[in-house]
Structure formats: C-alpha cells, structure tokens
Amino acid sequence: MNLRNKRGAEVGIDLTPLVDVVFMLLLFFMVTTSFNVSTSLKLHLPTSHSSAKEQQIKEVKIQIDAYDQLYVQDEKVSPDQLRERILNVSKGDPNMRVVIQADANSRHKSLVLVLDTLRQLGMGKVGIATVPPGQQH
C-alpha cells in the first residue's frame, strides 16, 4: 500500500476528529452515569408502648424451605392457599415486587409452582434471592 502522493510527500491520517469523537463519548457517558451512594447508620431506636399504624408492605416475600413448605411473609401456607395469600398481601397490585427465597435443597417443582402462580396473577417484578459464594445465610 503506497501512501505517497504524486509529489513524493507522505500522506498522513489526521487523528484529531477521532480524538474529538472519543472525548465527546467519554463526556457523554460521564454525564449520564449515576452512582448509587447508600449509607446506613446503625441506630438504637427507642421503644414505644403505643401501637404503630400498620406498615405498608413494599414487597411480597415468598420462602420455600428444604422440605418444600411455602411461606408468604413468614406465614406458612399450603399450595392451595398460595394464590389467595399473595393476593391478600399484595392487595391485588400486579406491580408489587416479589422476592422468592428458596432453599438450595428444595425441589424445583415448588419453585415452578410459585413462579406459575405469580405469572397467573400478572406479577412481573419477581426476583430470586441468592447469597454470594463464601457467605452462608
């Protein structure tokens, strides 16, 4: 490949536009990136003897233990009661987040039952809780 023009001078490639585009992309990504900064304080809150208002539930927690027992919000339910209990807790809101905590030794059948029930209810915000390697819950 000959990069010489007719006069014999070498022809060079101008990299300035390429560098400009790269810097513009870098600037764009720096501006549009958001960082999650979460801080938590360990507080010892005072106790109160008066009853508090019922706390609004932000997520439905479904647990499956090693013996395939189902729990919704830490309350044991049978497979027949699962649908009704989820509807009661979520108040029929299909946009409520659902977290499934299944024991590693539970059968696949139980998890499929829960996922199928959630799909029938139209609940799409479903997550399965896991533990990072090396940590035991």
N, C-alpha and C positions, 0 to 999 in steps of 0.2 A: 504494500500500500504506500503510495508516494504522496506525501503531504507537502509538496512544494508547488508553488505557483509558477507561472511562466518566467518570471524574473529570477527565480532561484532562491527567493527568500522563503523561510519556513513558515508554514501556516499553523497557527496555534488555536486552541479551543478556549474560548472565553468562559471561565467558570463563575463569573460574577452573578449572572442570572440564577444559576443553580444554587449558589450560596444564599442568595436573597430568598429563594423559594424555601430552602431548608430552614432558614431563620424565621420566616413567616409561619411555617408549620409548627416550629418549636414554640413560638409565641402563642399561636392559637391553642395548642394543647396545654400550655401553662395557664392560660387564662380560663379555659373551660374545665380544668380539673378541679374537683372539690375534694377536700381532705376531711375525713371523719375524725374529729378530735373529741374523744369522750373521756371525761374524767369522772371518777367515782370517789365519793368520800365515805369513809366508814364512820357512821354516826350511831350513837347510842340514843335512841329516841325515848322520851319519857312515856310512861304508861298512862292510860286513861281508863277510868272505870265506866264512863258513859259509852253507850253503843254508837258505833260509827254507821254512817249510811252504807248501804250495800255497794260494794266496789263493782264498778263496771268491768266486765270481762273483756279483755282485748284480744284474747286468743283462746282457742279450744285446744286443750291438751289431752291427747289420747295415748294411753300407755298399754303395752302388751307385755306381760311378764313371761318368764321362761316356761310357764305352764299354760300359756295361751289364754290367760284370763285377761279380759278387757276392762280398762278403767277410763272413765271420762271425768276430767277434773278431779282425779284421785278418788273417784267413787266407782265401785265395782258395778259392771253392767253385764248382762248376758248378750250374746249376739243378736237376739230378737229385740232387745231394748236399745241397742246401739243407735239406730236411726232416730228414735224418739228423744233420747238423751242429748244427742248432738243438736237437734232442733231446739230443745229447751235451752241449752247453754248458749247457742249462737243467736237465739231469738229469731231464727229464720233468715239471718243475714248471710247470703252466699259469699260476700266479700270478706268475711271474718277469716283471719289467719288460723290455720290448723297446724299443730306440731304433733308429730307422731314419734313416740319414744318406744321403740320395740327392742326387747331383749335380744341379744345376739343368738340365744338358744331357742327363741320362739320359732314356730313353724311359719313358713312362707304363706300358708293358707290364711292365717289370721291377718297378716298384713294386707293381703289381697282383699279380704272381706272388708276391712276398714277403708281401703282406697276405693273399692267399688261403691260402698255406701256414700262416701264423700262425693264421688262422681255423680251418683243419682241425685244428690242434694244440690248439685251445681256449685259446690265449693271448690274453687280452683287454686286458692292460695294455701298449698299444702307443702310442708317441709318435714323431712325425716331427721331427727336429732341423732348426731353421732358424737363420738369422743375422739380427740386426736390420739395418734399412736403414743403409747407410753403412759397415758393417763387412764386411770380407772375411775369409774363413777361410783 
